Amino acid sequence: MRCIGIMTGNSLDAVDAVITEFRNSQIKDLCGCSIPFPPDLADRFRRLKTLLAQNGGDISTIASDPASEFDSLHNDYIRLAARAVKELLHQSKLTPADIAAIGFHGQTCAHFPPSISPEDVHTLQIGSGQMLADLTGIPVVFDFRSDDLMNGGEAAPLAPVHNRHIAADLKEKCIFPVVFCNGGNTGNLTVISEDAGAQQCILGFDTGPFNHFPDTLARLEQNLPCDLDGRFGSRGTVNPELLRRLFNQAVITSSGENFLLKTPPKSSDPAWYKIIPELTDPNIPFEDRIRTAEFFSAYIFVYSLKYIPDSWRKPDFFLIFGGGWRNPVVLKDFSALLRGKAEVLPEHRQIFQTVTNPLAQICWSDQYGYGGHYMEARIFADMARCKLIGEPFSFPETTGCKTPTVGGILVHPGEGNTQRWSRAAKGWRLKQS
C-alpha cells in the first residue's frame, strides 16, 4: 500500500510531503518534497492565530466574517498542499491511481488538551480534505486529532505509534531500546523499551518548546526566521538565572501549572508559551539570551527523560529528526546534557544524574533508513493507512485516550464533505449535546 503524508508545522516554513510504501512490516519512503510557505501565507496564518486569541478561539465566527478573508487563506493553503502532491507524483512517475490515500494533517492553529485546559478542551486544525481530494483525484484522510480528543485523549503526540512501527525493524538491527527525538517548534519524544519481563513498553509526550523561543528572538530582534547554524547562539553564554526563569515561568498551563513538571501523557502548543520579560531584556546581550533559549530547548528534552519508569530498560539509542537539531548549538548541548558533561541548575542536579547516559548514541534517523526530514509527514501516511484498514493509532499509554482509537475522516473525490476544520474545535461539546 502506498500513501502520501503531508505535514505543515507551527513554524510555517514549508509543506513537507512524502510517498511511503508499506509492505508487511517494511516501511520505505519512495519520494519526498518540501515546498516553501509563501511569506504572505505564513503571515496570514499568524494573523488568524491572533484573531483566534482575541475572540476566544471561535473559528466559526471568524470564518463567517468576510473581513477575516478566511476563505482565501484556506483555499490558498489547500492549493499549496495539492501542488506538493502533484510534485511528488511527477518525481516518482506515479499516478493518482497508484496512491491508496493522502494523510493530511492540516495547519494547527490552537491546541488545548486535557493536560493544559481541562475546562475547555479543544484542538483546531485548518484544512479541507475534500478540497484536497478534488484537486488531486486521490482519497484523503484528515482531521486526525479529533477522535482521540473526543475519546478523552490529548490528541497528541501522534508520533509514538508510527515510531513503534519503525522500532520493530530497528530492533532486528539491535537498535533497542530507542528514543525518537523530534525537534520542531515543539519538541516531543517517544521511548520504545521493555520491562523486566521483556514486554515491549511505549511512552510518548511533548517535552515543551524547542525552536519556539530561539525562532521568536531571531524574528523579533534580527528579522530572521531562525538562528541559522547557531550563528548568534554560538557567540553567547548560558545565563543561569534566565534559564531558571524560563524553566519556572515560560511553560505554564491555563490552570497555572508548570507543564514541564506534569506527568505524561501530555501535549503542548505554542499558543500558551510565554515570552517572559527577561527573554527580551536589552540589558542582557542578545547572544546570551538566544544561547540560553537554545540551551533550554535541549535542557528540558533531557530533563523529560525522568518520566521513563525505573523498571524499563534504559535507552542507549537516541534517533533525532526535525529541523531544530540542525542548529549545532542545540545538538551539542543535547549531547553534553545527555552524557552528563554540561552544568545544570543546582535544583535539578539529582534528576540529571539519574537520566544521563555517558554511553548514549545520538544518531540521525536517516542513518537507519528513515529520513528525518519527512518523519512527521510519514506519520500521516501511516495514519492514513491505519484508517483504511481500521487499525488504532492512539492508545491510552500514548495519548491518555480511554480506549484505542482509529483517527481521521476518509473522503473521496467528489463526495461533497464540507468540513474545513477539525470536529473537536472550540465548542464541540456544545454541538454534541
N, C-alpha and C positions, 0 to 999 in steps of 0.2 A: 504494500500500500504506500502510495506517495502522497504526502500532504505538504502544503505550504504553510509556514508560520510567519506572522507579521507582528512586529512589536515597535511601538514608539514610546520612549521613556519620558520621565519627568524633565530630563534635560532638554527635550525638544530640539535635538540636534539632527536626527535623521530617522528615516523609515528603514528599519532593518528587516530583511525578508530572506527566507531560506526554503529550498525544496529539500525535504528529508524523506528518505526511503526507509520503511520499516519492514524487515524481513525476519520473521520469528523473533529472536531476541536481539538481532543485529539492528543498529541504528546508524544510518550513513547519510551525511549531507551530500546532495548531488550538485547543488549550486546555491550561491548566496549573493546578495547585493545590498548596498546601502545607498539610499537617495537622500541627500541633504535636505533638511527642512528649509524652505524659503524663510528668510528672516522675518518677513511680514507675517507669514502664517504663525510662526512661533510667538511673535508679539501679540497677535490676535488671541491666541490661546491664553497667554498671560493676562490679557485684559479680561477674558472670560473668567478666569480664576478669581480676579479681583472683584468682578461683578458678583460672582457666587459668594464670596466672603462678605460682601456688602448686603446681600439680600437673604442671608441665612442658608444659602445652598440650594435654593429652589430653582432648578434648571427649567422647569415648565414655564415659570413666569418670564424668565429671561428669553427663552426660545420663542415665546409668543409676542415679544416686543420687537417690532421691526428695527428699532434703533440699535438693538444689540448686534444686528447683522449675523445672527447665529446661523441662518440657513446658508449664507455664503461661506462662512468659516467651515461649517460641517461638510458641505459639498466639495470645497477645495481640498479638504483633508482626505476624503474618500477617493477623490481623483488621484491624489498623490499615492495613496496605497495601491490603487489599481495600476498605476504606472510602474510601481515596483514589481507587481505580479507579471506584467507584460514583459518587463526586462528579464525576469527570471526565465520565463518561457522562451524568450529569444536566445538567451545564453545557453540554455540547456537543450534547445531544439525539441522541446516537448510541446504538446498541445493541451488545451483545457481538458480534453477527454482523458489525458494521462494522469490527471490530478484528482484524487478522491475528494478532497475538500481543502479549503483555506481555513486556518485557525487565526482569527483576527481579534487581537486584544482590545483595540480601541485606545483612545487617549484618556488616561486617568486625570480627572480634574478635582476630585475630592475623595478622601477615604477615611471614614470614621468607624472603625471596627469596635467590637465589644470591649477590647482591652483599653481603648482610648476614650470612647464616648458611649458608655453603656446605656445612657438615657436617649440617645439619638443616633442609633446605629444606621449607617448608610454608606454606600460606595457609588461613585459616579465615573463611568467610562463612556466617552462620547464616540459614536460611530455606528452607522447603519450597515449591518451585514448584508441586508437586502440590496442596497445600492451597490456594494462591492461585488456581490454575486452577479448583478445585472451587467455591470461594466466588464467583468472578466469572463462570464459564462461558466463559472465554477461554483459549486455549492460552498457556502460559508458557515462556519460555526463561530459564534461570537457571544458576547455577554457572559464571559466565563465565571465572573466572581459572584454574581447574584445568587446562584443556587446555594453556594456554600454559606454566604452571609445569612440567607433566609433559613438555613438549617442550623443556625447558632454558631457558625464559624467566623473566623477572622477574614475570610475571603483572600487571604494572603499569608505567607508567600505560596505561590503555586509551583515553585521550582522543585520542592522535595520529591514528589512522585516521579517526575522526569529524571531527577538525579538518581533515584533508586533504580530506574530502568538502566541508566548508564552504569551504575555501580555493579550490576550483575556481570557486565562484561569486564570491568576493571578488576573485579575480584579474581577472575580467571587468570589475570596477568599479575596477581599478587600485589595489586594496588589496593590495600584494605588494612584497617578501616580508613575512611576517607572523609574529608570535609570539603564540600563545594563552597567556594567563597566568591560571591558576586559583589563587585564594587561598581555601583552606578550612582545615581543621585542619592539613593538609599542603599545601604548595604544589607545583604542577607546571607545566611549560611544554612547549609544542610549537612548534618552529620549522619553518615551511614556506618554503623558499627555492629557489634554483637555483645550480648551479655555473657555472664559466666556459663550459661547453658548452651552457648553457641547459637542462640536465637538472634536473628537479624533485628536491629533496632534502628529507628529513624527519628530524627528531630530536626525541625526547620523553623526559622523565625527571622524577623528583621532585627538587625543589630542597631539600626538608627541611621542618622545622617552619614553620608560618605562623601560624595562630591559636593553636596549641597552648600556647605559653608565656604569652602575654598572657591567654588564657582561664583557664589554670590559676591564675595570680596573682589574677585577679579573683574566681575561686571561693574560693580559699583565704583571701584576706585581706579581701574585701569582700562575700562571699556573693552575688556577682552572676555571671551566666553569661558575661559578657564586658565589655570596656571600651567600653560603648556610646557611639558617636560620639566615641571618643577622649577621653572626659571626664577621665580621670586622666592619660593619657599626654601630653595637650596641656599639662599643668601641670608636666611633668618635663623633664629634660635627659638627653641620652645620656651614660652613664658609659663611657668608652673601655675601662677595664680589665675591666668586666663584659662589654662587647661582645667583647673579645678572648677571655675565658674561655668565653663561650657558643660562639664560633666553634671554639675548640680542644677543648672538653671536653663539649659538650652533645649531640652527634650522633655517637656512637661505636658502631660495629658490634660484633657479638658476637666478632669476631676482633681487636678493638682498633684498627680503622682509623677515621680521621675520614671519615665519609660525605661531607662537603662537598668533600673532595679526591679522591673516587673518580670515575673517568671513566665516563660513561654507556655502555651502559644501566644504570640503577639505579633502585630504588624503596625507599621507606621506610615506617615505621609508628610511630605514637605510643608503641607498647608499649616501645620502647627509647630514646625521647627522655629525656634525663637532666635532672632538676631539680638543677642544681649548687647547692652551698651558698650561693654569692654571690647567686643569684637570689632567695632568701628571707631574705637577711641584713637584720635590722631596723635595722642601723647605716647602711644605705643607704636614703634615703627611698623609700617605696612608689612615688611618682610617677616617680622616676628609674629605678627597676627596671622598671616596666611600660613606660615610654618606651623604654628600651634594648631590651626584648624586642620591642617593635613595630618599632623601627629594624632589629633583627636580622632580622626576617621579610623586610623589603624588601632589606636588605643582601645576604643570601645569594641572593635571587632574581636581583639584578643581577649578583652575583659569578658565578653559574652560567652567564651568557652567554659566559663564557670557553671553554665547551665547544663553541661553534659553530665549525666548521672555518674557517680563514682563507680557503679557496678559495671559500666561499659568499658570495653577495651579503649585505651587512649589512642586517638588517631595519630598516625605518623605522616600521612599524606594530605597536603592542602592544595587542591586544584583551584587556581584563580582564573577568573574571567570577568569581563566587564571593563569599560573604558577607564574607570578610576585607578586601576592598577597600572595604567600606562604612565602615571606620574611616578617617576623613580623615587621621589622623596617619600611618598606614601608606602610604596613597596619596600623600601629599605627600612622604614620604621616598623612595618608589619613584621618583617623578618627578625629585626632586633628584639622587638617585644615578645614575639613567639618563642625566641630562643633564650630569653632572659638576659639580653645584653643591652637593654635600654632602661633609663631611670624612669620610675613611675612615682605617682603620688604616694606619700607615706601611708595614707589610709587604705591604699589598695595593694600594698606590697604582699600581704599574705595571700590574697586572691591570685595575684600574678604568679606567685611561687608555685601554686597548685596547678596552674594551667599551662605554664611554659613547658616546652619540649625541645631541648638542645639538639635532638636528632631529627626534628621535623624537616620534611622535604617539601619545599614550596615549588610547584610546577605550574606552568600554563596548561590549561586543559587541552590546548592544541597538541601538546606533546603526546597525548594518548588518543589522538584521532577525533577529538570533539572540539571543533572550532569555537573558541571563546567568544569571538565577535558575534556569532549568531546563536549563542546559547539561549538567550531569552526568547528570541524568535522561534527557536526549535521547540521550546516548551509548548508553544501554542500549536505547532504542527502535531506534537504528541497529544495535546488535549483534544484536537480535532479528531485524531484517530480514535482516541478513547471514547469520545462522544458517539462516533459511528458504530462502535462495537459494544457500547453500553458499559464501559469499564469506569469505575470511580477514579477520580483524580485528586480528591482530597479526603482526608481521613481524620478522625479525632486526634491522633497524635501529631498531625502536621498543621492543622488549622484550628482544631478545637471544635469542629462541627459535631453534631450529635451522632450522626451515622455516616458511613462512607457515601460520598456524593459524586454523582456524574454532573459535570458542569457544562453550560452553554445552550444556545439556541441554534438549531440547524435550519438554514433556509436554502432554497434552490432558486436559480434564476427565474424571474417572472412570477414569483409567488405572492408578492404584494405585502410582505411584512413591513409594518410602519415604525418599528422600534428604532429610535435613533440614539438612545442612551440606555444605560443599564436599568433593569427592572427594579433593582434594590437602591435606586437613587432616593434622595430625600423625600420622605412622605410615603414610602412603600407600605409601611404598616397600616396607614390610614386607608390606602386603596384596598388592602387585603380584608380589612374589617368592614 
